[in-house]
Amino acid sequence: MFTDLIKKRRSVRSYSDKPIARETLQAIVDAVFHAPTAKNLNDVELFIVEGKEKLEELSTFRKNYAGHIARGQAAIAVLSDTEASPGNNRQDACIAATYILLQAADLGLGACWTNVNSAFDENDQPATIKLHKILGVPDKYNIETVISLGYPLNEPKPKVPRDMEGKVHWGKME
């Protein structure tokens, strides 16, 4: 049930050494291409990274908060094509990333979103510049997020829902 899935999904940053089968990664990819998009312009692409050496390098694209990428068994960079859909590419990529997170949880994997857009590398340059170089991605793509994947090292604690007080407005804001 969807409600159970959204309550189960957590940001996981510590992973076991158990490899992820190619079929499992393919199931995540398949889910992404069922996600809704604005105008159906097919502007989202995925860059899948496997292998400890490449994951280690990928984890250096920003100066902090990306170490979990090196601990994972795989990572998926979510790209948006700025030429295919200049007005909607970022929203489409965020929807795709959400599908990755949910499908990973449904398959028993842990996953964690890593922000790219407002991050900086160790030289205080925009992290997206270094990330484009690491992955060899052309400039026409925004790299919206990098999501680490792996089997959780420990069972994640249940999520405590955020406080909705003052955040939900029924028909008007007061």
ZAZA-609774 format. One line per 8 residues: for each residue x, y, z of N, C-alpha, C, O, CB. Coordinates in steps of 0.2 Angstrom, whole numbers, plus 5000, padded with zeros to 4 digits. Glycine has a CB too. Layout:
REM ZAZA-609774
X/Y/Z/X/Y/Z/X/Y/Z/X/Y/Z/X/Y/Z  ...
***
This chain:
REM ZAZA-609774
5004/4994/5000/5000/5000/5000/5005/5006/5000/5010/5006/5003/4995/5000/5006  5002/5011/4996/5007/5017/4996/5008/5021/5002/5013/5023/5004/5003/5022/4991  5003/5021/5007/5004/5024/5013/5009/5021/5017/5013/5024/5020/4997/5024/5017  5009/5014/5017/5015/5011/5020/5022/5012/5017/5026/5013/5021/5013/5003/5020  5022/5013/5011/5028/5014/5007/5031/5021/5009/5037/5022/5011/5027/5014/5000  5027/5026/5009/5029/5033/5011/5031/5033/5018/5035/5038/5020/5024/5038/5009  5028/5029/5023/5030/5029/5030/5037/5025/5031/5040/5027/5035/5025/5026/5034  5038/5021/5026/5044/5016/5027/5050/5020/5024/5056/5019/5027/5043/5010/5023
5049/5024/5019/5055/5027/5016/5059/5032/5020/5055/5036/5023/5053/5031/5009  5065/5031/5021/5069/5035/5025/5076/5037/5021/5077/5033/5016/5071/5032/5032  5079/5042/5023/5086/5044/5020/5091/5039/5024/5091/5040/5030/5087/5051/5021  5094/5035/5020/5099/5030/5023/5106/5032/5020/5107/5033/5014/5097/5023/5021  5110/5033/5025/5117/5035/5023/5122/5030/5025/5128/5031/5023/5119/5041/5026  5120/5024/5028/5125/5019/5029/5123/5012/5026/5117/5010/5027/5126/5018/5037  5127/5009/5022/5125/5003/5018/5129/4997/5020/5135/4998/5022/5125/5005/5011  5126/4992/5019/5130/4985/5019/5134/4984/5013/5134/4988/5008/5125/4979/5020
5138/4979/5013/5142/4978/5007/5139/4974/5002/5142/4972/4996/5149/4974/5009  5133/4972/5003/5129/4968/4998/5128/4971/4992/5125/4977/4992/5122/4966/5001  5130/4968/4986/5129/4971/4980/5122/4972/4978/5117/4968/4980/5133/4967/4974  5120/4976/4973/5113/4977/4971/5113/4974/4964/5117/4975/4959/5111/4985/4970  5109/4969/4963/5108/4966/4956/5106/4971/4951/5102/4976/4952/5103/4960/4957  5109/4970/4945/5107/4974/4939/5099/4974/4938/5097/4979/4936/5110/4971/4933  5096/4969/4939/5089/4969/4939/5085/4973/4944/5080/4976/4942/5086/4961/4940  5088/4974/4949/5085/4979/4954/5086/4986/4952/5082/4990/4953/5089/4977/4961
5092/4987/4950/5093/4994/4947/5089/4995/4941/5086/5001/4940/5101/4995/4945  5088/4990/4937/5084/4991/4931/5076/4993/4933/5073/4997/4930/5084/4985/4926  5074/4990/4939/5067/4991/4941/5067/4998/4943/5061/5001/4942/5066/4986/4947  5072/5001/4946/5072/5008/4948/5071/5012/4942/5067/5017/4942/5078/5010/4952  5075/5011/4937/5075/5015/4931/5068/5014/4927/5066/5019/4925/5081/5012/4926  5066/5008/4927/5059/5008/4924/5054/5012/4928/5049/5015/4925/5057/5000/4925  5054/5012/4934/5049/5017/4938/5050/5024/4936/5045/5027/4936/5051/5016/4946  5056/5026/4935/5057/5033/4933/5054/5035/4927/5051/5040/4926/5065/5035/4933
5054/5030/4922/5051/5032/4916/5043/5031/4915/5040/5031/4910/5054/5028/4910  5040/5030/4921/5033/5030/4922/5031/5036/4926/5025/5037/4927/5031/5023/4926  5036/5040/4928/5034/5046/4932/5031/5051/4927/5032/5052/4921/5040/5049/4935  5026/5055/4930/5023/5061/4926/5028/5066/4924/5033/5067/4928/5017/5064/4930  5027/5070/4919/5032/5075/4917/5027/5081/4914/5021/5079/4912/5037/5073/4911  5030/5087/4914/5026/5092/4911/5027/5091/4903/5032/5091/4901/5029/5099/4913  5022/5091/4900/5021/5091/4892/5024/5085/4889/5025/5085/4883/5025/5097/4890  5026/5080/4893/5028/5074/4891/5034/5075/4886/5035/5071/4881/5023/5070/4887
5039/5079/4888/5045/5081/4883/5051/5076/4884/5056/5077/4881/5047/5088/4884  5050/5071/4889/5056/5067/4890/5062/5070/4891/5067/5068/4887/5056/5062/4884  5063/5074/4896/5069/5078/4897/5073/5076/4903/5078/5079/4905/5067/5085/4899  5071/5070/4906/5075/5067/4911/5079/5062/4909/5077/5057/4905/5070/5065/4917  5086/5062/4911/5090/5056/4909/5094/5054/4916/5094/5058/4920/5096/5058/4904  5096/5048/4916/5099/5045/4922/5106/5043/4920/5108/5041/4915/5095/5039/4925  5111/5044/4925/5118/5042/4925/5119/5038/4931/5119/5040/4936/5123/5049/4925  5120/5031/4929/5121/5026/4935/5128/5025/4936/5132/5024/4931/5117/5020/4933
5130/5026/4942/5137/5025/4944/5138/5018/4948/5134/5018/4953/5140/5031/4947  5142/5014/4947/5144/5008/4951/5151/5008/4951/5155/5011/4948/5141/5002/4947  5153/5004/4956/5161/5003/4957/5163/5007/4963/5162/5013/4963/5164/5004/4951  5167/5004/4968/5169/5008/4973/5173/5014/4971/5173/5020/4974/5173/5004/4978  5178/5013/4967/5182/5019/4965/5179/5025/4962/5180/5030/4964/5188/5016/4960  5174/5023/4958/5170/5029/4955/5165/5032/4960/5164/5038/4960/5166/5026/4949  5162/5028/4964/5158/5031/4969/5162/5035/4974/5160/5040/4977/5155/5025/4973  5168/5033/4976/5173/5037/4980/5174/5044/4977/5173/5049/4980/5179/5034/4981
5176/5044/4970/5177/5050/4967/5170/5054/4967/5171/5060/4968/5179/5049/4960  5165/5051/4965/5158/5055/4965/5157/5058/4972/5154/5064/4972/5153/5050/4963  5159/5055/4977/5157/5058/4984/5161/5064/4985/5160/5068/4990/5159/5053/4989  5166/5066/4981/5170/5072/4982/5167/5078/4978/5170/5084/4979/5177/5071/4980  5161/5078/4975/5159/5083/4971/5157/5089/4975/5157/5095/4973/5153/5081/4967  5155/5088/4981/5154/5094/4986/5158/5093/4992/5160/5088/4994/5146/5094/4987  5159/5099/4996/5164/5098/5001/5161/5095/5007/5165/5093/5012/5166/5105/5003  5155/5094/5008/5152/5090/5013/5145/5087/5012/5142/5089/5006/5151/5095/5019
5143/5083/5016/5136/5079/5015/5136/5075/5009/5130/5073/5007/5131/5085/5015  5141/5072/5006/5141/5068/5001/5144/5061/5002/5145/5057/4998/5143/5071/4994  5147/5060/5008/5151/5054/5010/5147/5048/5009/5150/5042/5008/5154/5055/5017  5141/5048/5010/5137/5042/5010/5137/5039/5003/5136/5033/5002/5129/5044/5012  5138/5043/4998/5139/5041/4991/5144/5035/4990/5143/5030/4987/5140/5046/4986  5150/5037/4994/5156/5032/4994/5154/5025/4997/5157/5020/4996/5162/5035/4997  5149/5026/5002/5147/5020/5006/5142/5016/5002/5141/5010/5005/5145/5022/5013  5139/5018/4997/5134/5015/4994/5137/5009/4989/5143/5009/4988/5129/5019/4990
5132/5006/4986/5134/5001/4981/5133/5004/4974/5135/5001/4969/5130/4994/4982  5129/5009/4973/5128/5012/4967/5125/5019/4968/5123/5021/4974/5122/5008/4963  5125/5023/4963/5122/5030/4964/5119/5032/4957/5121/5029/4952/5127/5036/4966  5114/5036/4957/5110/5038/4951/5110/5046/4951/5108/5049/4956/5103/5035/4951  5113/5049/4946/5113/5056/4945/5107/5057/4941/5106/5054/4935/5120/5059/4942  5103/5062/4943/5097/5063/4939/5098/5070/4935/5099/5075/4938/5090/5064/4944  5098/5069/4928/5100/5074/4924/5093/5077/4921/5088/5073/4920/5104/5072/4918  5093/5084/4920/5088/5087/4916/5090/5090/4910/5095/5094/4910/5083/5091/4920
5087/5089/4904/5090/5092/4898/5087/5099/4897/5081/5100/4896/5087/5088/4892  5091/5104/4898/5088/5111/4898/5086/5113/4891/5082/5118/4890/5094/5116/4900  5088/5110/4886/5086/5111/4879/5079/5108/4877/5075/5111/4874/5091/5109/4874  5078/5102/4880/5072/5099/4878/5066/5102/4881/5060/5102/4878/5072/5091/4880  5067/5104/4887/5061/5107/4891/5063/5113/4896/5064/5112/4902/5057/5102/4895  5065/5119/4893/5068/5124/4897/5064/5126/4903/5067/5128/4908/5070/5130/4893  5058/5126/4902/5054/5129/4908/5052/5123/4913/5049/5125/4918/5048/5132/4905  5052/5117/4911/5050/5112/4916/5055/5106/4918/5053/5102/4922/5044/5108/4913
5061/5107/4915/5066/5101/4916/5067/5100/4923/5068/5094/4925/5072/5103/4913  5068/5105/4928/5070/5104/4935/5064/5101/4938/5065/5096/4942/5071/5111/4938  5058/5103/4937/5052/5099/4940/5052/5092/4938/5051/5088/4943/5046/5103/4939  5053/5091/4932/5052/5084/4930/5058/5080/4933/5056/5074/4935/5053/5084/4922  5064/5082/4934/5069/5079/4937/5068/5077/4944/5069/5072/4947/5076/5083/4936  5065/5082/4948/5063/5081/4955/5058/5076/4956/5058/5072/4960/5060/5088/4958  5053/5075/4951/5048/5070/4951/5051/5063/4950/5050/5058/4953/5042/5071/4946  5056/5063/4945/5059/5057/4944/5063/5055/4950/5064/5049/4951/5064/5058/4938
5067/5059/4953/5071/5058/4959/5066/5055/4965/5068/5050/4968/5074/5064/4962  5060/5058/4965/5056/5055/4970/5054/5048/4969/5053/5044/4973/5049/5059/4971  5053/5046/4962/5051/5039/4960/5057/5035/4962/5056/5029/4964/5049/5039/4953  5063/5037/4961/5069/5033/4963/5069/5031/4970/5070/5026/4972/5076/5037/4961  5068/5036/4974/5068/5035/4981/5062/5030/4984/5063/5026/4988/5067/5042/4985  5056/5031/4981/5051/5027/4983/5052/5020/4980/5051/5015/4984/5044/5030/4980  5054/5019/4974/5055/5012/4971/5061/5009/4975/5060/5003/4976/5057/5013/4964  5066/5012/4977/5072/5009/4981/5069/5007/4987/5070/5001/4989/5077/5015/4982
5065/5011/4991/5062/5009/4997/5058/5002/4996/5058/4998/5000/5058/5014/5000  5054/5002/4991/5049/4997/4989/5053/4990/4988/5051/4985/4990/5045/4998/4984  5059/4991/4985/5064/4985/4984/5068/4983/4990/5072/4979/4989/5068/4987/4978  5067/4987/4996/5071/4985/5001/5078/4989/5002/5082/4987/5006/5072/4978/5002  5079/4993/4997/5085/4997/4997/5085/5003/5001/5079/5006/5002/5087/4999/4990  5091/5006/5004/5091/5012/5006/5093/5017/5001/5097/5015/4996/5096/5012/5013  5092/5023/5002/5094/5028/4997/5094/5035/5000/5091/5036/5005/5089/5029/4991  5098/5040/4998/5098/5046/5000/5100/5051/4995/5104/5051/4991/5104/5047/5006
5095/5057/4995/5096/5062/4990/5102/5066/4992/5103/5068/4998/5089/5066/4990  5106/5069/4987/5111/5073/4988/5110/5079/4984/5110/5079/4978/5118/5070/4987  5109/5085/4987/5108/5091/4984/5114/5093/4980/5120/5093/4982/5106/5097/4989  5113/5096/4974/5118/5098/4969/5118/5106/4969/5123/5109/4969/5118/5095/4963  5112/5109/4968/5111/5116/4965/5114/5121/4970/5116/5126/4967/5104/5117/4964  5113/5120/4976/5116/5126/4981/5122/5123/4984/5124/5126/4989/5111/5128/4986  5126/5118/4982/5131/5116/4985/5138/5118/4982/5138/5121/4976/5131/5108/4985  5143/5118/4986/5150/5120/4984/5155/5115/4985/5154/5111/4989/5152/5127/4987
5160/5115/4981/5166/5110/4981/5171/5113/4986/5170/5118/4990/5169/5109/4975  5176/5109/4987/5181/5111/4992/5185/5117/4991/5188/5120/4995/5187/5105/4993  5184/5120/4985/5187/5126/4983/5182/5132/4983/5183/5137/4980/5190/5126/4976  5176/5131/4985/5170/5135/4986/5168/5137/4979/5165/5143/4978/5172/5142/4989  5169/5133/4974/5166/5134/4967/5159/5130/4967/5158/5125/4971/5171/5131/4962  5154/5132/4963/5148/5128/4962/5150/5120/4961/5153/5119/4957/5144/5131/4957  5147/5116/4965/5148/5109/4965/5146/5106/4958/5149/5101/4956/5144/5105/4970  5141/5109/4955/5139/5106/4949/5145/5106/4943/5145/5102/4939/5133/5111/4946
5149/5111/4944/5155/5111/4939/5159/5105/4940/5161/5102/4935/5159/5118/4940  5161/5103/4946/5165/5098/4947/5161/5091/4945/5164/5086/4943/5167/5097/4955  5155/5091/4947/5151/5085/4946/5150/5084/4938/5151/5078/4936/5144/5086/4949  5150/5089/4934/5150/5088/4927/5156/5085/4924/5156/5081/4920/5148/5095/4923  5162/5087/4927/5168/5085/4925/5169/5077/4927/5171/5073/4923/5174/5089/4928  5167/5076/4933/5168/5069/4936/5164/5064/4931/5166/5059/4929/5165/5068/4943  5158/5066/4930/5153/5062/4926/5154/5062/4918/5152/5058/4914/5146/5063/4927  5157/5068/4916/5158/5069/4909/5151/5071/4905/5150/5069/4900/5161/5063/4905
5147/5074/4909/5141/5076/4907/5141/5083/4903/5144/5088/4906/5135/5077/4913  5138/5084/4897/5138/5090/4893/5134/5095/4897/5130/5094/4901/5135/5089/4886  5136/5102/4896/5133/5107/4899/5126/5108/4898/5123/5112/4902/5137/5113/4897  5123/5105/4893/5116/5106/4892/5112/5103/4897/5106/5104/4897/5114/5104/4885  5115/5099/4901/5111/5095/4906/5112/5099/4913/5118/5100/4915/5113/5088/4907  5107/5100/4917/5107/5101/4924/5108/5094/4927/5104/5090/4926/5101/5105/4927  5112/5094/4932/5113/5088/4937/5109/5090/4943/5112/5094/4947/5120/5085/4938  5103/5087/4944/5099/5090/4949/5100/5087/4956/5100/5090/4961/5091/5089/4947
5102/5080/4956/5103/5077/4962/5107/5071/4961/5107/5068/4955/5097/5075/4966  5111/5068/4966/5114/5062/4965/5111/5058/4971/5111/5060/4977/5122/5063/4966  5109/5052/4970/5105/5048/4975/5110/5042/4976/5111/5038/4971/5098/5046/4973  5112/5041/4982/5116/5035/4984/5111/5029/4985/5105/5030/4987/5120/5036/4990  5113/5023/4984/5109/5017/4984/5113/5011/4988/5119/5011/4986/5106/5015/4978  5110/5007/4992/5113/5002/4995/5108/4998/4999/5103/5001/5001/5119/5003/4998  5109/4992/5002/5105/4989/5007/5107/4992/5014/5113/4993/5015/5106/4981/5007  5102/4994/5017/5104/4998/5024/5108/4994/5028/5107/4987/5029/5097/5000/5027
5113/4997/5031/5117/4993/5036/5113/4992/5043/5114/4986/5046/5123/4998/5038  5109/4996/5044/5105/4995/5050/5097/4997/5048/5096/5000/5043/5107/5000/5056  5093/4994/5052/5086/4996/5051/5084/5003/5053/5085/5005/5058/5081/4991/5055  5082/5007/5048/5081/5014/5049/5075/5015/5054/5070/5011/5054/5079/5018/5043  5076/5020/5059/5071/5021/5063/5064/5024/5060/5065/5028/5055/5073/5026/5069  5059/5023/5063/5052/5026/5060/5053/5033/5059/5055/5037/5064/5046/5024/5063  5050/5036/5054/5050/5043/5053/5045/5046/5057/5039/5044/5058/5049/5045/5046  5046/5052/5060/5042/5056/5064/5039/5061/5059/5043/5065/5057/5045/5059/5071
5033/5061/5058/5030/5066/5053/5031/5073/5055/5031/5075/5061/5022/5065/5052  5032/5078/5051/5033/5085/5052/5027/5088/5055/5021/5085/5053/5036/5089/5046  5028/5093/5059/5022/5097/5061/5018/5100/5056/5022/5104/5052/5024/5102/5067  5012/5099/5055/5008/5102/5049/5005/5109/5052/5002/5112/5048/5003/5098/5047  5005/5110/5058/5002/5116/5061/5004/5122/5057/5010/5124/5056/5004/5117/5068  4999/5126/5054/5000/5132/5051/5003/5131/5044/5005/5136/5040/5005/5136/5054  5004/5125/5041/5007/5123/5035/5001/5121/5030/5003/5120/5024/5012/5118/5036  4995/5119/5032/4990/5117/5028/4984/5122/5028/4982/5124/5033/4987/5110/5030
4982/5125/5022/4977/5130/5022/4971/5127/5017/4972/5125/5012/4980/5136/5018  4966/5128/5020/4960/5125/5017/4956/5131/5014/4951/5134/5018/4955/5121/5022  4957/5133/5008/4953/5138/5005/4955/5145/5006/4954/5149/5002/4946/5137/5007  4959/5146/5011/4962/5153/5012/4967/5153/5017/4968/5148/5021/4956/5158/5015  4971/5158/5017/4977/5159/5022/4975/5164/5027/4972/5169/5025/4984/5160/5018  4976/5162/5033/4975/5167/5038/4981/5169/5042/4981/5173/5046/4970/5164/5044
***
